[in-house]
Amino acid sequence: MIYMAVTPSVIEVTAGEIAAELQRRGISSDERVTLTIEPERELIPGRRETRTKVVAAGLSDADIDRLIKQAQHEVEPRIV
């Protein structure tokens, strides 16, 4: 095989736009690409990691929302 030197290009898209962007550039699904994930600064540090663990425990997004609201209601009376 003959390989041509190709300059890497950097693109910035959302996670949901990755597949469409690769397709737009003519990159087939069997070609290898390198993906660098640089999440924007989290509002609440550790939230992404914690959510992953909660979902792995079998809870849905609705369960998580319900638990957060329940905790808020339990704490609100203590806030003066």
C-alpha distance (Angstrom), angle and dihedral (degrees) to the residues before:
residue distance angle dihedral
M1 . . .
I2 3.75 . .
Y3 3.77 116.2 .
M4 3.77 123.0 -162.0
A5 3.77 121.0 -146.3
V6 3.76 107.5 -105.9
T7 3.76 125.3 -169.6
P8 3.79 111.1 -131.8
S9 3.77 115.1 -117.6
V10 3.76 126.7 -149.1
I11 3.78 119.1 -142.5
E12 3.76 129.1 178.7
V13 3.79 116.8 -146.9
T14 3.77 137.8 142.3
A15 3.79 119.5 -94.5
G16 3.79 89.4 -106.4
E17 3.80 92.0 55.1
I18 3.82 98.0 52.2
A19 3.82 99.0 93.0
A20 3.80 93.4 45.5
E21 3.81 91.7 48.5
L22 3.80 92.7 50.7
Q23 3.79 90.5 47.8
R24 3.82 90.8 48.2
R25 3.81 88.7 54.5
G26 3.80 91.5 50.7
I27 3.79 95.2 -111.5
S28 3.79 109.3 148.9
S29 3.79 122.6 -138.2
D30 3.82 92.3 -109.5
E31 3.82 94.9 55.7
R32 3.78 117.8 100.0
V33 3.80 118.8 -118.9
T34 3.78 133.0 174.1
L35 3.78 116.4 -125.3
T36 3.80 122.1 -163.3
I37 3.78 114.9 -162.4
E38 3.77 115.0 -151.6
P39 3.78 106.5 168.9
E40 3.75 115.1 -159.6
R41 3.75 115.7 -104.9
E42 3.77 108.5 -70.5
L43 3.77 118.7 -120.0
I44 3.79 89.5 -144.4
P45 3.83 111.1 30.9
G46 3.79 113.0 -129.2
R47 3.79 95.5 17.5
R48 3.82 94.5 117.6
E49 3.82 92.7 49.9
T50 3.79 92.7 45.2
R51 3.81 92.7 48.3
T52 3.81 90.2 52.4
K53 3.81 90.3 55.0
V54 3.81 93.0 47.2
V55 3.81 92.2 50.1
A56 3.82 89.6 47.4
A57 3.81 87.2 55.7
G58 3.80 88.2 61.9
L59 3.80 101.7 -99.7
S60 3.79 121.0 136.8
D61 3.80 127.9 -139.1
A62 3.81 87.8 -100.8
D63 3.83 90.1 54.0
I64 3.79 90.7 50.0
D65 3.83 92.0 49.2
R66 3.81 90.3 48.5
L67 3.81 92.5 50.7
I68 3.81 91.8 48.5
K69 3.81 92.1 50.6
Q70 3.80 90.6 46.5
A71 3.81 90.9 52.4
Q72 3.81 90.9 47.7
H73 3.81 91.3 53.0
E74 3.81 90.5 49.0
V75 3.82 92.8 51.0
E76 3.83 100.8 39.6
P77 3.84 96.1 76.6
R78 3.82 89.2 55.8
I79 3.81 93.3 55.2
V80 3.77 110.5 94.7
